[in-house]
């Protein structure tokens, strides 16, 4: 999904989830998605939210209320108990870096700016860039062949 600069990443997550038909088990995202609306949208889809809370985060919903524990609070409790590094390892948060690396690769190959001025043309330009990058990845992907001794 492509948006203009005045739209925050966390605002479009619910829309992205809505247009995704497949089952979603887990979503790993950076701190920009550390918003209640993101957690609630992921919970509604039955997906685990792997989003690091801010360092000065406070519990949203304390354990003495009758509601089920909020996933954000559960992440925060694990981080407080075991540490942020352990939480990242246990939740496989670092898999998110695969997407970050892909975006870096896209920007490195095509530059960090779009050439088109109109938004609809920018969307088309990005779709073409993604198609070309996917094709390049497929062409350069090695074939693995198992050889028996």
C-alpha positions in Angstrom: 0.0 0.0 0.0 1.4 3.4 -1.0 0.5 6.5 0.9 1.3 10.2 0.9 3.8 11.7 3.4 1.0 13.0 5.6 -0.2 9.5 6.5 1.6 7.7 9.4 2.5 4.0 9.0 0.4 3.0 12.0 -2.7 4.5 10.3 -2.7 2.1 7.4 -2.0 -1.2 9.2 -5.7 -1.9 9.8 -6.4 -1.2 6.1 -3.6 -3.6 5.1 -5.0 -6.3 7.4 -8.4 -5.8 5.9 -7.3 -6.3 2.3 -5.2 -9.4 3.2 -7.3 -12.5 2.8 -4.8 -15.1 4.0 -4.6 -16.1 7.7 -2.0 -14.0 9.6 -0.2 -15.7 12.5 2.2 -13.0 13.4 3.1 -9.4 12.4 6.5 -8.0 13.3 6.8 -4.3 13.0 9.0 -1.5 14.3 8.2 1.0 17.0 6.2 3.2 14.6 3.4 0.6 15.0 3.4 0.8 18.8 -0.1 2.1 18.9 -3.3 0.8 20.4 -5.1 0.8 17.1 -2.4 -1.5 15.6 -2.6 -4.0 18.5 -6.4 -4.0 18.4 -6.4 -4.6 14.6 -4.0 -7.5 15.0 -6.0 -9.0 17.9 -9.2 -8.7 15.8 -7.4 -10.7 13.1 -6.1 -13.3 15.5 -2.5 -12.3 14.8 0.3 -12.1 17.3 1.7 -8.6 17.5 5.5 -8.5 17.7 6.0 -4.8 18.2 8.5 -3.4 20.7 7.0 -1.0 23.2 8.8 2.2 23.9 11.4 2.2 26.6 9.3 4.4 28.9 6.1 2.4 28.3 3.5 1.9 31.0 1.0 -0.9 31.4 -2.3 -0.1 29.6 -4.5 -2.7 31.4 -3.6 -3.9 34.8 -4.0 -7.5 35.8 -6.7 -6.9 38.3 -9.3 -5.9 35.7 -11.7 -8.5 34.4 -10.7 -8.2 30.7 -8.3 -10.6 29.2 -4.7 -9.4 29.2 -3.9 -7.0 26.4 -1.1 -8.2 24.0 0.8 -4.9 24.4 0.9 -5.4 28.1 2.0 -9.0 27.7 5.0 -7.9 25.5 5.9 -5.3 28.1 5.7 -7.7 31.0 8.0 -10.2 29.2 10.5 -7.4 28.4 10.5 -6.2 32.0 10.9 -9.8 33.3 13.5 -11.2 30.8 14.9 -8.1 29.0 14.3 -6.6 25.5 17.0 -8.7 23.9 15.5 -11.9 25.1 12.0 -10.8 24.0 13.3 -10.1 20.5 15.0 -13.5 20.3 12.0 -15.4 21.7 9.5 -13.6 19.4 11.7 -13.8 16.3 11.5 -10.0 16.0 14.7 -10.0 14.0 12.8 -11.7 11.0 11.5 -8.2 10.4 15.0 -7.3 9.2 14.3 -9.3 6.0 11.7 -6.8 5.0 14.0 -3.9 5.9 16.8 -5.4 3.9 14.5 -5.7 0.9 13.4 -2.1 1.2 17.1 -1.1 1.4 17.8 -3.1 -1.7 14.9 -1.5 -3.6 16.2 2.0 -2.7 19.8 1.1 -3.5 18.9 -0.1 -6.9 16.3 2.4 -7.9 17.3 5.4 -5.7 15.3 6.7 -2.8 13.1 9.0 -4.8 10.3 8.6 -7.2 10.5 10.4 -10.6 6.8 10.7 -11.2 5.0 13.8 -9.8 1.4 12.5 -9.8 0.4 10.1 -7.0 -1.2 7.5 -9.3 1.9 7.5 -11.4 4.1 7.1 -8.3 2.1 4.0 -7.3 2.6 2.6 -10.8 6.3 3.4 -10.6 6.7 1.6 -7.3 4.7 -1.5 -8.6 7.1 -1.7 -11.6 10.1 -1.4 -9.3 8.8 -4.1 -7.1 8.2 -6.4 -10.1 11.7 -5.8 -11.4 13.2 -6.4 -8.0 11.3 -9.7 -7.6 12.4 -10.8 -11.1 16.0 -10.0 -10.3 15.8 -12.0 -7.1 14.3 -15.0 -8.9 16.9 -14.9 -11.6 19.8 -14.6 -9.2 18.5 -17.3 -6.8 20.7 -20.3 -6.7 19.3 -23.8 -7.3 20.1 -26.1 -4.4 20.8 -29.7 -5.3 21.4 -32.4 -2.7 24.2 -34.8 -3.5 24.4 -38.1 -1.8 27.8 -39.5 -0.8 
